[in-house]
Amino acid sequence: MAEPRAGLRRGHVPGSINIPFTEVLNNGKYKSPESLAEIFSRKGLINKDELVFSCGSGVTACIVLFAAYLADFESLRLYDGSWAEWGADETLPLGLE
């Protein structure tokens, strides 16, 4: 899919895992902590992992970060520059797979 924002490269941060914010919600509310833990587990993550969340601008990443908190993850960070910053920096590597 093409990058919709002019001036940004297409791709993602290398090594990132995609969890759309809609996957952690059910009718606008967070799923149960057990269901959230299962979502993260299916992605190969355990609650001792240090997780850094990003999205296009850093806003919707907060939804998934809080879902990880509800699922008992402890080491959580937000990359508030997210793709808007990473994708604009030609010196940073791209994940394209």
Secondary structure as UniProt FT lines:
FT   TURN            6..7
FT   TURN            14..15
FT   HELIX           21..24
FT   STRAND          25..26
FT   TURN            27..28
FT   STRAND          29..30
FT   HELIX           33..42
FT   TURN            43..44
FT   TURN            47..48
FT   STRAND          50..53
FT   HELIX           61..70
FT   TURN            71..72
FT   STRAND          75..78
FT   TURN            80..81
FT   HELIX           82..86
FT   TURN            87..88
FT   TURN            90..91
//
